[in-house]
Amino acid sequence: MNENNPNTAKDVVDGSPPLRLAVLISGSGSNLQALIDASQQADSPYEIAVVISNRADAFGLERAQRAGIATQVLSHRDFDSRTAYDTALAELLRAAAPGLIALAGFMRILTPGFVEQWQGRLLNIHPSLLPSYRGLHTHQRVLEAGDPVHGATVHFVTAELDGGPAIVQARVPVLADDEPDQLAARVLEQEHRIYPLAVRWFAEDRLVLSSDGRTQLDGEPLDSPVIIDTAR
Ligand code: GRF
């Protein structure tokens, strides 16, 4: 959405301004790109207010700049503790006044204090079918285990690493001769579908994290995530 044009698609549809999204990255930013592309569609209910990276060389910063989106670099090297970093990050975010924060390959563990401040407004995408394979090197681990199906999950972030309630999952097949990179590319393609979808649901007020810690979609508790299946 164009900041010079306050009459965004969401204004036209329901009179409310588009949701302001902040995206946190550390690297390539292909998920950021998917979010940018979706935000540029005429009926997008959100706009990207800021992209923040903890690494100055993250390619995602270029993607944001190309799209005319404000960027900030907050290097973890300039802080001597996780708490000090997260305090500075929270300050930057408050200045951007986001309605939602999307972690998109942001390679930092956030402190419980930070997560609490934004609980219910903090999403992450993880390259596995959570709760399986939390943490790193998920594609390699799936191949080593011989699993027939793999995928990605968008979830609300809680203080438990990769442990917050799942919203939507994409499932992909694992093929006999897959190498980790091939499998990662197959998963990533689906990540680019499900992240904009979850952000859209949130921006349309269809998705909430309720006070009992459960995800609700369209007013109904989600006992398991919505599944987008390409594994069949
Ligand atoms: C993705 O696989 C995402 O699931 C994980 O980090 C990777 C980021 O890729 N959290 P990109 O920077 O969005 O291309």
Boltz pocket constraint, residues with backbone or C-beta under 6 A from the ligand:
constraints:
  - pocket:
      binder: B
      contacts: [[A, 27], [A, 28], [A, 29], [A, 30], [A, 31], [A, 32], [A, 103], [A, 104], [A, 105], [A, 106], [A, 125], [A, 126], [A, 127], [A, 152], [A, 188], [A, 191]]
      max_distance: 6.0
